């Protein structure tokens, strides 16, 4: 299993990990944000094709390392996620409530969207 991490462009930007099997087949993604000022993290997407293998658990533990002691939230949850996140709450002691909104600084400002002035940082291979 290979885990490739894309760091954010800005401190509160999206962070992303994609998972690939040894043949390069894409088997999952996790997207999250962290605000060190508010001490809040938001899990925006988790999608894994090979479920019940412990991969989601590994990803969540990786995310928690970016915000130890932070409050966490998730965006809309699928039926599978409504079973997964309570199990992770019991295992980690961290609540993952579904949020109907996000922090103001997690959202883009109103008005026309400007193209980023710098490229996304290069991805790195994660050891998990």
OpenMM code with the backbone's topology and positions (N, CA, C; nanometers):
from openmm import Vec3, app, unit

residues = "UNK UNK UNK UNK UNK UNK UNK UNK UNK UNK UNK UNK UNK UNK UNK UNK UNK UNK UNK UNK UNK UNK UNK UNK UNK UNK UNK UNK UNK UNK UNK UNK UNK UNK UNK UNK UNK UNK UNK UNK UNK UNK UNK UNK UNK UNK UNK UNK UNK UNK UNK UNK UNK UNK UNK UNK UNK UNK UNK UNK UNK UNK UNK UNK UNK UNK UNK UNK UNK UNK UNK UNK UNK UNK UNK UNK UNK UNK UNK UNK UNK UNK UNK UNK UNK UNK UNK UNK UNK UNK UNK UNK UNK UNK UNK UNK UNK UNK UNK UNK UNK UNK UNK UNK UNK UNK UNK UNK UNK UNK UNK UNK UNK UNK UNK UNK UNK UNK UNK UNK UNK UNK UNK UNK UNK UNK UNK UNK".split()
positions = [
    Vec3(0.0841, -0.1172, 0.0000),
    Vec3(0.0000, 0.0000, 0.0000),
    Vec3(0.0886, 0.1236, 0.0000),
    Vec3(0.0534, 0.2207, -0.0838),
    Vec3(0.1265, 0.3471, -0.0882),
    Vec3(0.0300, 0.4601, -0.0514),
    Vec3(0.0769, 0.5502, 0.0312),
    Vec3(-0.0004, 0.6663, 0.0734),
    Vec3(0.0721, 0.7900, 0.0226),
    Vec3(0.0065, 0.8691, -0.0617),
    Vec3(0.0671, 0.9896, -0.1167),
    Vec3(-0.0060, 1.1097, -0.0575),
    Vec3(0.0713, 1.2005, 0.0025),
    Vec3(0.0172, 1.3166, 0.0728),
    Vec3(0.0448, 1.4436, -0.0064),
    Vec3(-0.0596, 1.5241, -0.0265),
    Vec3(-0.0466, 1.6561, -0.0872),
    Vec3(-0.0675, 1.7597, 0.0226),
    Vec3(0.0365, 1.8372, 0.0582),
    Vec3(0.0203, 1.9403, 0.1600),
    Vec3(-0.0660, 2.0557, 0.1090),
    Vec3(-0.1157, 2.1388, 0.1993),
    Vec3(-0.2005, 2.2512, 0.1576),
    Vec3(-0.1183, 2.3644, 0.0968),
    Vec3(-0.1857, 2.4462, 0.0156),
    Vec3(-0.1217, 2.5659, -0.0405),
    Vec3(-0.1085, 2.6744, 0.0647),
    Vec3(-0.2046, 2.6803, 0.1554),
    Vec3(-0.2020, 2.7770, 0.2645),
    Vec3(-0.2342, 2.7001, 0.3923),
    Vec3(-0.2065, 2.7569, 0.5089),
    Vec3(-0.2219, 2.6816, 0.6338),
    Vec3(-0.3599, 2.6182, 0.6546),
    Vec3(-0.4682, 2.6861, 0.6164),
    Vec3(-0.6012, 2.6276, 0.6362),
    Vec3(-0.6539, 2.5616, 0.5093),
    Vec3(-0.5678, 2.5393, 0.4121),
    Vec3(-0.6094, 2.4776, 0.2863),
    Vec3(-0.6318, 2.3273, 0.2988),
    Vec3(-0.6859, 2.2701, 0.1917),
    Vec3(-0.7104, 2.1261, 0.1893),
    Vec3(-0.5799, 2.0477, 0.1931),
    Vec3(-0.5817, 1.9425, 0.2701),
    Vec3(-0.4743, 1.8438, 0.2730),
    Vec3(-0.5348, 1.7165, 0.2158),
    Vec3(-0.4558, 1.6391, 0.1460),
    Vec3(-0.5119, 1.5219, 0.0767),
    Vec3(-0.4142, 1.4053, 0.0834),
    Vec3(-0.4694, 1.2870, 0.1100),
    Vec3(-0.3930, 1.1625, 0.0995),
    Vec3(-0.4694, 1.0712, 0.0045),
    Vec3(-0.3978, 1.0177, -0.0932),
    Vec3(-0.4535, 0.9157, -0.1834),
    Vec3(-0.3813, 0.7858, -0.1533),
    Vec3(-0.4567, 0.6771, -0.1611),
    Vec3(-0.4004, 0.5443, -0.1370),
    Vec3(-0.3975, 0.4660, -0.2673),
    Vec3(-0.2873, 0.3965, -0.2891),
    Vec3(-0.2702, 0.3148, -0.4088),
    Vec3(-0.2197, 0.1772, -0.3668),
    Vec3(-0.2688, 0.0727, -0.4345),
    Vec3(-0.2124, -0.0589, -0.4076),
    Vec3(-0.0804, -0.0715, -0.4827),
    Vec3(-0.0139, -0.1848, -0.4696),
    Vec3(0.1193, -0.2032, -0.5292),
    Vec3(0.1195, -0.1902, -0.6814),
    Vec3(0.0065, -0.2196, -0.7453),
    Vec3(0.0010, -0.2080, -0.8913),
    Vec3(-0.0346, -0.0660, -0.9368),
    Vec3(-0.0585, 0.0257, -0.8418),
    Vec3(-0.0898, 0.1635, -0.8760),
    Vec3(-0.2381, 0.1933, -0.8822),
    Vec3(-0.3225, 0.0948, -0.8492),
    Vec3(-0.4672, 0.1149, -0.8507),
    Vec3(-0.5070, 0.2075, -0.7363),
    Vec3(-0.5819, 0.3119, -0.7674),
    Vec3(-0.6274, 0.4114, -0.6706),
    Vec3(-0.7401, 0.3502, -0.5876),
    Vec3(-0.7177, 0.3336, -0.4567),
    Vec3(-0.8199, 0.2690, -0.3737),
    Vec3(-0.8848, 0.3612, -0.2713),
    Vec3(-0.8388, 0.4859, -0.2626),
    Vec3(-0.9060, 0.5725, -0.1676),
    Vec3(-0.8447, 0.7103, -0.1566),
    Vec3(-0.9215, 0.7979, -0.0930),
    Vec3(-0.8775, 0.9353, -0.0721),
    Vec3(-0.9332, 0.9867, 0.0608),
    Vec3(-0.8564, 1.0751, 0.1209),
    Vec3(-0.9008, 1.1471, 0.2400),
    Vec3(-0.8630, 1.2932, 0.2203),
    Vec3(-0.9590, 1.3832, 0.2414),
    Vec3(-0.9364, 1.5271, 0.2287),
    Vec3(-0.9794, 1.5908, 0.3610),
    Vec3(-0.8920, 1.6776, 0.4148),
    Vec3(-0.9239, 1.7427, 0.5409),
    Vec3(-0.8590, 1.8798, 0.5471),
    Vec3(-0.9015, 1.9580, 0.6457),
    Vec3(-0.8459, 2.0908, 0.6726),
    Vec3(-0.8220, 2.1033, 0.8221),
    Vec3(-0.7277, 2.1891, 0.8566),
    Vec3(-0.6950, 2.2135, 0.9966),
    Vec3(-0.6737, 2.3629, 1.0153),
    Vec3(-0.7290, 2.4179, 1.1229),
    Vec3(-0.7022, 2.5565, 1.1599),
    Vec3(-0.6313, 2.5552, 1.2953),
    Vec3(-0.5043, 2.5943, 1.2932),
    Vec3(-0.4265, 2.5952, 1.4172),
    Vec3(-0.4663, 2.7096, 1.5098),
    Vec3(-0.5274, 2.8142, 1.4552),
    Vec3(-0.5727, 2.9262, 1.5383),
    Vec3(-0.6945, 2.8842, 1.6210),
    Vec3(-0.7934, 2.8247, 1.5550),
    Vec3(-0.9164, 2.7819, 1.6227),
    Vec3(-0.9037, 2.6449, 1.6889),
    Vec3(-0.7997, 2.5711, 1.6516),
    Vec3(-0.7801, 2.4341, 1.6990),
    Vec3(-0.8992, 2.3458, 1.6590),
    Vec3(-0.9349, 2.3579, 1.5301),
    Vec3(-1.0462, 2.2826, 1.4724),
    Vec3(-0.9982, 2.2149, 1.3455),
    Vec3(-1.0436, 2.0909, 1.3255),
    Vec3(-1.0162, 2.0190, 1.2024),
    Vec3(-1.1469, 1.9771, 1.1383),
    Vec3(-1.1466, 1.9666, 1.0069),
    Vec3(-1.2661, 1.9279, 0.9328),
    Vec3(-1.2303, 1.8186, 0.8333),
    Vec3(-1.2960, 1.7054, 0.8440),
    Vec3(-1.2787, 1.5968, 0.7474),
    Vec3(-1.3825, 1.6195, 0.6389),
    Vec3(-1.3333, 1.6509, 0.5188),
    Vec3(-1.4221, 1.6872, 0.4094),
    Vec3(-1.4616, 1.5686, 0.3222),
    Vec3(-1.3756, 1.4700, 0.3103),
    Vec3(-1.4078, 1.3534, 0.2273),
    Vec3(-1.3224, 1.2361, 0.2715),
    Vec3(-1.3873, 1.1205, 0.2814),
    Vec3(-1.3139, 0.9955, 0.2976),
    Vec3(-1.3865, 0.8935, 0.2108),
    Vec3(-1.3116, 0.8328, 0.1240),
    Vec3(-1.3685, 0.7366, 0.0301),
    Vec3(-1.2672, 0.6248, 0.0083),
    Vec3(-1.3082, 0.5020, 0.0358),
    Vec3(-1.2184, 0.3877, 0.0253),
    Vec3(-1.2935, 0.2741, -0.0442),
    Vec3(-1.2338, 0.2190, -0.1488),
    Vec3(-1.3001, 0.1094, -0.2200),
    Vec3(-1.2833, -0.0236, -0.1476),
    Vec3(-1.1730, -0.0421, -0.0770),
    Vec3(-1.1476, -0.1676, -0.0035),
    Vec3(-1.1835, -0.1450, 0.1432),
    Vec3(-1.3109, -0.1607, 0.1760),
    Vec3(-1.3549, -0.1329, 0.3124),
    Vec3(-1.3323, -0.2540, 0.4025),
    Vec3(-1.3330, -0.2258, 0.5315),
    Vec3(-1.3159, -0.3262, 0.6375),
    Vec3(-1.1763, -0.3905, 0.6356),
    Vec3(-1.0766, -0.3090, 0.5949),
    Vec3(-0.9374, -0.3545, 0.5944),
    Vec3(-0.8520, -0.2745, 0.6935),
    Vec3(-0.9142, -0.1813, 0.7659),
    Vec3(-0.8409, -0.0974, 0.8598),
    Vec3(-0.7779, 0.0260, 0.7964),
    Vec3(-0.8028, 0.0485, 0.6674),
    Vec3(-0.7420, 0.1632, 0.5988),
    Vec3(-0.8010, 0.2957, 0.6455),
    Vec3(-0.9323, 0.3019, 0.6626),
    Vec3(-0.9957, 0.4237, 0.7130),
    Vec3(-0.9444, 0.4598, 0.8508),
    Vec3(-0.9272, 0.3594, 0.9336),
    Vec3(-0.8741, 0.3797, 1.0687),
    Vec3(-0.7333, 0.4400, 1.0611),
    Vec3(-0.6498, 0.3881, 0.9724),
    Vec3(-0.5141, 0.4410, 0.9572),
    Vec3(-0.5169, 0.5862, 0.9103),
    Vec3(-0.6071, 0.6165, 0.8167),
    Vec3(-0.6174, 0.7533, 0.7666),
    Vec3(-0.6621, 0.8504, 0.8757),
    Vec3(-0.7621, 0.8104, 0.9527),
    Vec3(-0.8117, 0.8991, 1.0593),
    Vec3(-0.7028, 0.9229, 1.1629),
    Vec3(-0.6287, 0.8219, 1.1981),
    Vec3(-0.5192, 0.8408, 1.2939),
    Vec3(-0.4142, 0.9369, 1.2371),
    Vec3(-0.3892, 0.9311, 1.1083),
    Vec3(-0.2948, 1.0236, 1.0442),
    Vec3(-0.3465, 1.1678, 1.0531),
    Vec3(-0.4764, 1.1859, 1.0260),
    Vec3(-0.5378, 1.3184, 1.0321),
    Vec3(-0.5290, 1.3748, 1.1739),
    Vec3(-0.5565, 1.2935, 1.2728),
    Vec3(-0.5530, 1.3401, 1.4115),
    Vec3(-0.4137, 1.3869, 1.4519),
    Vec3(-0.3101, 1.3329, 1.3888),
    Vec3(-0.1738, 1.3762, 1.4184),
    Vec3(-0.1517, 1.5216, 1.3761),
    Vec3(-0.2284, 1.5715, 1.2798),
    Vec3(-0.2167, 1.7113, 1.2363),
    Vec3(-0.2831, 1.8077, 1.3344),
    Vec3(-0.3690, 1.7583, 1.4206),
    Vec3(-0.4396, 1.8457, 1.5143),
    Vec3(-0.4632, 1.7760, 1.6467),
    Vec3(-0.3570, 1.7419, 1.7196),
    Vec3(-0.3774, 1.6736, 1.8472),
    Vec3(-0.4524, 1.7628, 1.9459),
    Vec3(-0.5576, 1.7096, 2.0036),
    Vec3(-0.6381, 1.7845, 2.0995),
    Vec3(-0.7359, 1.8812, 2.0359),
    Vec3(-0.7442, 1.8841, 1.9035),
    Vec3(-0.8352, 1.9747, 1.8340),
    Vec3(-0.9771, 1.9194, 1.8361),
    Vec3(-1.0745, 2.0079, 1.8153),
    Vec3(-1.2131, 1.9664, 1.7919),
    Vec3(-1.2229, 1.9305, 1.6445),
    Vec3(-1.2940, 1.8227, 1.6130),
    Vec3(-1.3056, 1.7768, 1.4749),
    Vec3(-1.4509, 1.7762, 1.4330),
    Vec3(-1.4734, 1.7933, 1.3046),
    Vec3(-1.6067, 1.7857, 1.2464),
    Vec3(-1.5936, 1.7155, 1.1118),
    Vec3(-1.7056, 1.6702, 1.0605),
    Vec3(-1.7084, 1.6125, 0.9269),
    Vec3(-1.8129, 1.6874, 0.8453),
    Vec3(-1.8011, 1.6787, 0.7145),
    Vec3(-1.9054, 1.7310, 0.6281),
    Vec3(-2.0108, 1.6212, 0.6159),
    Vec3(-2.1056, 1.6321, 0.5251),
    Vec3(-2.2135, 1.5338, 0.5117),
    Vec3(-2.1636, 1.3902, 0.5129),
    Vec3(-2.2344, 1.3044, 0.5837),
    Vec3(-2.1901, 1.1669, 0.6011),
    Vec3(-2.2803, 1.0693, 0.5265),
    Vec3(-2.2166, 0.9722, 0.4620),
    Vec3(-2.2881, 0.8637, 0.3954),
    Vec3(-2.3382, 0.7661, 0.5020),
    Vec3(-2.4252, 0.6713, 0.4649),
    Vec3(-2.4678, 0.5704, 0.5622),
    Vec3(-2.3500, 0.4923, 0.6218),
    Vec3(-2.2494, 0.4621, 0.5399),
    Vec3(-2.1317, 0.3904, 0.5903),
    Vec3(-2.0559, 0.4765, 0.6919),
    Vec3(-2.0434, 0.6056, 0.6610),
    Vec3(-1.9721, 0.6966, 0.7512),
    Vec3(-2.0463, 0.7122, 0.8833),
    Vec3(-2.1782, 0.7032, 0.8805),
    Vec3(-2.2561, 0.7149, 1.0049),
    Vec3(-2.2320, 0.5963, 1.0974),
    Vec3(-2.1777, 0.4887, 1.0444),
    Vec3(-2.1363, 0.3755, 1.1279),
    Vec3(-1.9878, 0.3869, 1.1634),
    Vec3(-1.9078, 0.4338, 1.0672),
    Vec3(-1.7626, 0.4417, 1.0847),
    Vec3(-1.7210, 0.5443, 1.1897),
    Vec3(-1.7734, 0.6671, 1.1798),
    Vec3(-1.7274, 0.7723, 1.2706),
    Vec3(-1.7631, 0.7456, 1.4176),
    Vec3(-1.8806, 0.6920, 1.4508),
    Vec3(-1.9034, 0.6574, 1.5919),
    Vec3(-1.8060, 0.5503, 1.6428),
    Vec3(-1.7695, 0.4555, 1.5568),
    Vec3(-1.6708, 0.3550, 1.5976),
    Vec3(-1.5352, 0.4210, 1.6221),
    Vec3(-1.4982, 0.5171, 1.5371),
    Vec3(-1.3718, 0.5882, 1.5572),
    Vec3(-1.3776, 0.6753, 1.6828),
    Vec3(-1.4947, 0.7304, 1.7128),
    Vec3(-1.5099, 0.8086, 1.8367),
    Vec3(-1.4826, 0.7209, 1.9578),
    Vec3(-1.5397, 0.6004, 1.9576),
    Vec3(-1.5172, 0.5085, 2.0709),
    Vec3(-1.3702, 0.4687, 2.0810),
    Vec3(-1.3071, 0.4472, 1.9675),
    Vec3(-1.1678, 0.4020, 1.9658),
    Vec3(-1.0691, 0.5124, 2.0035),
    Vec3(-1.0924, 0.6340, 1.9551),
    Vec3(-0.9956, 0.7422, 1.9758),
    Vec3(-1.0315, 0.8378, 2.0885),
    Vec3(-1.1586, 0.8386, 2.1291),
    Vec3(-1.2029, 0.9356, 2.2288),
    Vec3(-1.2245, 1.0747, 2.1702),
    Vec3(-1.2197, 1.0868, 2.0369),
    Vec3(-1.2387, 1.2140, 1.9676),
    Vec3(-1.3747, 1.2124, 1.8993),
    Vec3(-1.4538, 1.3177, 1.9199),
    Vec3(-1.5853, 1.3268, 1.8555),
    Vec3(-1.5684, 1.3728, 1.7108),
    Vec3(-1.6516, 1.3179, 1.6222),
    Vec3(-1.6533, 1.3551, 1.4807),
    Vec3(-1.7957, 1.3915, 1.4406),
    Vec3(-1.8506, 1.5007, 1.4962),
    Vec3(-1.9883, 1.5361, 1.4617),
    Vec3(-1.9987, 1.5830, 1.3169),
    Vec3(-2.1136, 1.5557, 1.2588),
    Vec3(-2.1420, 1.6056, 1.1241),
    Vec3(-2.1800, 1.7515, 1.1371),
    Vec3(-2.1156, 1.8369, 1.0593),
    Vec3(-2.1401, 1.9797, 1.0669),
    Vec3(-2.2241, 2.0242, 0.9485),
    Vec3(-2.3149, 2.1173, 0.9732),
    Vec3(-2.3943, 2.1715, 0.8629),
    Vec3(-2.3285, 2.2947, 0.8021),
    Vec3(-2.2159, 2.3341, 0.8569),
    Vec3(-2.1435, 2.4496, 0.8043),
    Vec3(-1.9961, 2.4366, 0.8373),
    Vec3(-1.9164, 2.5266, 0.7851),
    Vec3(-1.7732, 2.5247, 0.8126),
    Vec3(-1.7310, 2.6600, 0.8667),
    Vec3(-1.6167, 2.6648, 0.9249),
    Vec3(-1.5628, 2.7900, 0.9762),
    Vec3(-1.5482, 2.8896, 0.8614),
    Vec3(-1.5676, 3.0189, 0.8917),
    Vec3(-1.5600, 3.1228, 0.7883),
    Vec3(-1.4291, 3.1179, 0.7106),
    Vec3(-1.3184, 3.0999, 0.7783),
    Vec3(-1.1907, 3.1037, 0.7076),
    Vec3(-1.1601, 2.9728, 0.6348),
    Vec3(-1.2464, 2.8723, 0.6465),
    Vec3(-1.2340, 2.7505, 0.5664),
    Vec3(-1.3030, 2.7680, 0.4318),
    Vec3(-1.3798, 2.8733, 0.4157),
    Vec3(-1.4527, 2.8936, 0.2909),
    Vec3(-1.3839, 3.0008, 0.2070),
    Vec3(-1.4074, 2.9959, 0.0780),
    Vec3(-1.3497, 3.0965, -0.0117),
    Vec3(-1.4220, 3.2287, 0.0084),
    Vec3(-1.3523, 3.3396, -0.0034),
    Vec3(-1.4194, 3.4689, 0.0092),
    Vec3(-1.5176, 3.4895, -0.1051),
    Vec3(-1.6217, 3.5705, -0.0831),
    Vec3(-1.7174, 3.5949, -0.1910),
    Vec3(-1.6514, 3.6715, -0.3053),
    Vec3(-1.7119, 3.6614, -0.4216),
    Vec3(-1.6589, 3.7328, -0.5380),
    Vec3(-1.5916, 3.6379, -0.6341),
    Vec3(-1.5296, 3.6935, -0.7371),
    Vec3(-1.4662, 3.6077, -0.8373),
    Vec3(-1.3510, 3.5293, -0.7766),
    Vec3(-1.3356, 3.4102, -0.8248),
    Vec3(-1.2296, 3.3236, -0.7745),
    Vec3(-1.1004, 3.3513, -0.8502),
    Vec3(-0.9963, 3.3801, -0.7768),
    Vec3(-0.8676, 3.4073, -0.8390),
    Vec3(-0.7898, 3.2779, -0.8538),
    Vec3(-0.7154, 3.2690, -0.9604),
    Vec3(-0.6303, 3.1523, -0.9785),
    Vec3(-0.5163, 3.1584, -0.8779),
    Vec3(-0.4750, 3.0434, -0.8250),
    Vec3(-0.3650, 3.0453, -0.7287),
    Vec3(-0.2380, 3.1006, -0.7926),
    Vec3(-0.1643, 3.1767, -0.7156),
    Vec3(-0.0426, 3.2378, -0.7682),
    Vec3(0.0761, 3.1429, -0.7600),
    Vec3(0.0641, 3.0399, -0.6834),
    Vec3(0.1743, 2.9444, -0.6763),
    Vec3(0.1197, 2.8032, -0.6870),
    Vec3(0.2042, 2.7156, -0.7275),
    Vec3(0.1625, 2.5774, -0.7483),
    Vec3(0.1409, 2.5065, -0.6164),
    Vec3(0.0618, 2.4017, -0.6249),
    Vec3(0.0418, 2.3167, -0.5083),
    Vec3(0.1750, 2.2525, -0.4733),
    Vec3(0.2074, 2.2429, -0.3438),
    Vec3(0.3327, 2.1760, -0.3066),
    Vec3(0.3371, 2.0334, -0.3637),
    Vec3(0.4566, 1.9879, -0.3897),
    Vec3(0.4738, 1.8534, -0.4453),
    Vec3(0.4259, 1.7485, -0.3452),
    Vec3(0.3625, 1.6424, -0.3962),
    Vec3(0.3205, 1.5349, -0.3057),
    Vec3(0.4395, 1.4598, -0.2505),
    Vec3(0.4178, 1.4000, -0.1344),
    Vec3(0.5226, 1.3204, -0.0715),
    Vec3(0.4660, 1.1841, -0.0358),
    Vec3(0.5524, 1.0844, -0.0360),
    Vec3(0.5134, 0.9503, 0.0046),
    Vec3(0.5085, 0.9451, 0.1556),
    Vec3(0.3944, 0.9069, 0.2114),
    Vec3(0.3767, 0.8999, 0.3567),
    Vec3(0.4103, 0.7603, 0.4054),
    Vec3(0.4686, 0.7519, 0.5208),
    Vec3(0.4923, 0.6240, 0.5889),
    Vec3(0.3882, 0.6108, 0.6984),
    Vec3(0.2946, 0.5199, 0.6784),
    Vec3(0.1864, 0.5047, 0.7772),
    Vec3(0.1808, 0.3628, 0.8260),
] * unit.nanometer
topology = app.Topology()
chain = topology.addChain("A")
for resn in residues:
    res = topology.addResidue(resn, chain)
    for name in ("N", "CA", "C"):
        topology.addAtom(name, app.Element.getBySymbol(name[0]), res)
